[in-house]
Amino acid sequence: MSKIPITIAGAERLRAELQELKTVQRPAIVTAIAEARSHGDIAENAEYHAAKERQGFIEGRISELEAKLANVQIINPALLDTDGRCVFGATVDLEDMKSGEVVTYQIVGDDEGDIKQGKVSIGSPLARALIGKYPGDVAEVQAPSGVREYEILDVKYI
């Protein structure tokens, strides 16, 4: 399996979620199952079945997070020698050539993408259009509304 790129902050969020699931939610659901089981017949006990379903979700998420963390490649953009290019982890200031609006995005891993927080996934059309470009270059992005052009104003490695 190939390595999955992720930022330092993204890896920390995954580790924190895994820790929460293992130390808080897993013991709580075990207690909930025991409590539901103590009410008698489990065949028609909705509380028991809901707790078992929740346990399945928690165990599945734990497995998923452990697999992801085993295959991540943590990238610190501040340590990269990039000569000012847009690379994974870079924070990029863009100007929409049509509207003049200036936006700032950080290129992050697929699990970290959140456009409302200014984080675009490396697999997104915008990030793919930006990778390898320099300040002053124009990136063309195929959007549902048609091609959009962005001028790269600045690239930072935070």
PEMOPE-V866804 format. One record per residue. N is the residue number from 1. RES is the residue in one small letter. PSI is psi in radians with two decimals (NA if undefined). OMEGA is omega in whole degrees, -180 to 180 (none if undefined). Layout:
n-><N,N>
res-><RES,RES>
psi-><PSI,PSI>
omega-><OMEGA,OMEGA>
This chain:
n-><1,2,3,4,5,6,7,8,9,10,11,12,13,14,15,16,17,18,19,20,21,22,23,24,25,26,27,28,29,30,31,32,33,34,35,36,37,38,39,40,41,42,43,44,45,46,47,48,49,50,51,52,53,54,55,56,57,58,59,60,61,62,63,64,65,66,67,68,69,70,71,72,73,74,75,76,77,78,79,80,81,82,83,84,85,86,87,88,89,90,91,92,93,94,95,96,97,98,99,100,101,102,103,104,105,106,107,108,109,110,111,112,113,114,115,116,117,118,119,120,121,122,123,124,125,126,127,128,129,130,131,132,133,134,135,136,137,138,139,140,141,142,143,144,145,146,147,148,149,150,151,152,153,154,155,156,157,158>
res-><m,s,k,i,p,i,t,i,a,g,a,e,r,l,r,a,e,l,q,e,l,k,t,v,q,r,p,a,i,v,t,a,i,a,e,a,r,s,h,g,d,i,a,e,n,a,e,y,h,a,a,k,e,r,q,g,f,i,e,g,r,i,s,e,l,e,a,k,l,a,n,v,q,i,i,n,p,a,l,l,d,t,d,g,r,c,v,f,g,a,t,v,d,l,e,d,m,k,s,g,e,v,v,t,y,q,i,v,g,d,d,e,g,d,i,k,q,g,k,v,s,i,g,s,p,l,a,r,a,l,i,g,k,y,p,g,d,v,a,e,v,q,a,p,s,g,v,r,e,y,e,i,l,d,v,k,y,i>
psi-><2.42,2.76,2.51,2.08,2.47,2.61,2.92,-0.78,-0.68,-0.73,-0.69,-0.70,-0.73,-0.75,-0.71,-0.72,-0.74,-0.77,-0.76,-0.80,-0.75,-0.67,-0.37,-1.00,-0.70,-0.87,-0.62,-0.68,-0.57,-0.72,-0.74,-0.68,-0.77,-0.71,-0.79,-0.65,-0.55,-0.21,0.02,-2.47,2.06,-0.20,-0.63,0.46,1.77,-0.61,-0.73,-0.82,-0.66,-0.71,-0.70,-0.66,-0.75,-0.70,-0.72,-0.72,-0.80,-0.80,-0.65,-0.74,-0.66,-0.81,-0.75,-0.80,-0.72,-0.70,-0.75,-0.83,-0.48,-0.37,0.28,2.66,1.87,2.19,2.20,1.86,-0.43,-0.36,-0.02,2.51,1.73,-0.11,0.56,0.06,2.75,2.16,3.03,2.33,-0.25,2.61,2.17,2.26,2.21,2.61,2.16,2.08,-0.46,-0.85,-0.36,-0.01,2.39,2.26,2.77,2.26,2.59,2.37,2.05,3.11,2.89,-0.59,-0.20,-0.28,2.26,1.70,-0.54,-0.45,0.14,0.48,2.09,2.38,2.50,-0.44,-0.08,2.68,-0.66,-0.86,-0.73,-0.61,-0.49,-0.57,2.24,-0.14,2.80,2.84,2.37,-0.39,2.79,2.24,2.25,2.21,2.24,1.92,2.86,-0.52,0.03,-3.04,2.30,2.48,2.35,2.31,2.35,2.00,-0.74,2.61,2.18,2.63,1.57,NA>
omega-><-179,-180,180,180,180,177,179,-179,179,178,179,178,178,179,180,178,179,179,178,-179,-176,-172,-178,-173,-180,178,180,-178,176,177,179,178,179,179,-180,-180,-178,180,176,-174,-178,-178,-179,-177,-177,180,179,-178,178,179,178,177,178,178,178,178,-179,-180,177,180,177,179,180,180,179,179,179,-178,178,-175,-179,171,-178,-177,176,-176,-180,-178,-178,174,-170,-179,177,179,172,178,176,179,-179,173,-170,173,-177,173,176,-175,-178,-174,-177,-179,178,180,178,179,171,178,-173,179,-177,-179,-174,-173,176,-173,180,178,178,-180,179,-180,179,180,-178,178,180,-179,179,179,-177,-175,177,-179,-179,173,-177,177,176,178,176,-177,177,180,178,-179,-179,-178,176,-179,179,173,179,-178,-176,176,-179,179,-173,none>
